[in-house]
Amino acid sequence: MAKKKRTPTEVLDVTIQKIDPKGYGFARYVHLPTTGSLGKHLKLFIPNTVPDDVVRVTVPNARGRRRATVDYDELLTPSPKRNPDIPIDQPVPGGVPLQFMAYEDQLAYKAQLVHDYLAEGEFDTSVIQPIIGMTQPYRYRNKINNER
């Protein structure tokens, strides 16, 4: 059996495009095309990020894979959607993947998730009411798990 060809580790600067349902930031990187190709797409899932963050990541075997879940090495440009009250240099406790996002943006993200899930199930989405946020959104836990 032949061994898979391994490519070197690469350091990439990427912009977070959206947050996936598990709370990871999603970025897509396209390697420059080689002879006769259109370039290889690499999907990156990066925890503790918010949309529009620009981060530097180190990806082992970057050209030899299609997707990777990696932590970011450096936050190059913070997003305006980032919560300034949460320090980025401390470990993240479990169960709060959206803590780095400003509360108003968390509510908008969750409302969009509900809308998308109901639309996918062919329910009437016109009856969805706006989410009522809390005046003091810290030190509580309310979790919904909608993994498939």
Secondary structure, 3 states (H helix, E strand, C coil): CCCCCCCCCEEEEEECCEECCCCCEEEEEECCCCCCCCCCEEEEEECCCCCCCEEEEEECCHHHCCEEECCEEEEEECCCCECCCCCCCCCCCCCCCCCCECHHHHHHHHHHHHHHHHHHCCCCHHHCCCCCCCCCCCCCCCCCCCCC
